[in-house]
Amino acid sequence: METKENLFANIKGQLIVSCQALPEEPLHSSFIMGRMAYAAMLGGAKGIRANSVEDISEIKKVVNLPIIGIIKRVYEDSGVIITPTMKEIDALYHEGVEIIAIDATDRTRPDKTTICEIFPMIREKYKEQLFMADCSTYEEAMKAYELGFDCIGTTLSGYTESTKGKRLPDVELAKRIVEDIPIPIIAEGGISTPEELTSMFNVGVHAAVVGTAITRPMEITKRFSEVIKEYSHKG
């Protein structure tokens, strides 16, 4: 694996494409996610974000790009689903990904801990692994920095109870944390157009993740269908 400095230098100012499909989605297939990642690479992506060991393993066969790995898993009594416990972290570490992304919100985790309690143990166990904090607020981002995460994402703004209804992408959040936190800030969440992507880079983010707008054709089709419905009603 390349050094931390090299990895972050190589993705600076670049696009990372999220290639994910959950079990209930039409494109749920490790093979298809591998082809998605390959298409993203050919299109100029410099990194991939992927969910599950199976998908990551397939993507690594066809793409030679750094991977931000996550495992989405739903546990009872917790809203934390992005790499929620040590079990998922262990699996991603053993599969081998450049960066492991973890929900770093202030919510209680499935094992009844908070990120402040669990992350020191995670860091102690995997000293050389790079970790990305998926945050929803400025306070969570600052806490993630203090805990020693290697990079911070705006991933969960708009997806937690306290940030519901936030206009996405959350350029304001990105701007604030870029100004105050001296580690790579990765814009993620709700970036739907090249113009929105530009607005994120204009406030100084290190890199940006785009997913739905590139790799989820069902959702993309819905957006166009909604426009047609509105047009029809006007007629």
Summary of the structure (lengths in Angstrom):
residues: 235
radius of gyration: 17.3
end to end distance: 57.7
largest distance: 62.7
contacts: 782
relative contact order: 0.13
helix: 45%
strand: 16%
